[in-house]
Amino acid sequence: MPPYLRVAADLRRQILSGRPGPGERLPSVRALQQRYTIAGGTARRRCACCARRG
């Protein structure tokens, strides 16, 4: 599985479990880079992937 899909799947699990809560922001690209040790392009692809899925 490509790294951006792994990050997207992890964020999806967190959202479905109630984190972050309603009205809270998702982690920034920079925060994702640091947390998952990924490149900025990978983090941006995660954002695009999540946006397409809703």
C-alpha positions in Angstrom: 0.0 0.0 0.0 1.5 3.4 -0.9 2.4 5.6 2.1 -0.3 8.2 1.3 -3.0 5.6 1.4 -1.6 4.2 4.7 -1.8 7.7 6.2 -5.3 8.3 4.7 -6.5 5.0 6.2 -5.1 5.9 9.6 -6.7 9.3 9.6 -10.0 7.7 8.5 -9.9 5.3 11.4 -9.2 8.2 13.8 -12.1 10.2 12.3 -14.5 7.3 12.6 -13.5 6.8 16.3 -14.3 10.4 17.0 -10.9 12.1 16.8 -10.7 14.9 15.9 -14.1 15.9 17.2 -16.7 17.8 15.3 -15.4 21.3 14.3 -11.8 20.4 15.0 -9.2 20.5 12.2 -7.3 17.6 10.7 -3.5 17.6 11.2 -1.6 20.0 8.9 0.7 18.7 6.1 3.7 19.6 8.2 2.3 17.7 11.2 1.7 14.7 9.0 5.2 14.9 7.6 6.7 14.8 11.1 4.3 12.2 12.6 4.7 9.7 9.7 8.1 10.7 8.5 6.9 11.3 4.9 7.6 13.8 2.2 5.4 16.9 1.8 4.1 15.6 -1.5 2.9 12.4 0.2 1.1 14.4 2.8 -0.6 16.5 0.2 -1.7 13.4 -1.7 -3.3 12.2 1.6 -5.2 15.5 1.7 -6.4 15.0 -1.8 -7.3 11.4 -1.2 -9.4 12.3 1.9 -11.1 15.1 0.1 -12.2 12.8 -2.7 -13.6 10.3 -0.2 -15.4 13.0 1.8 
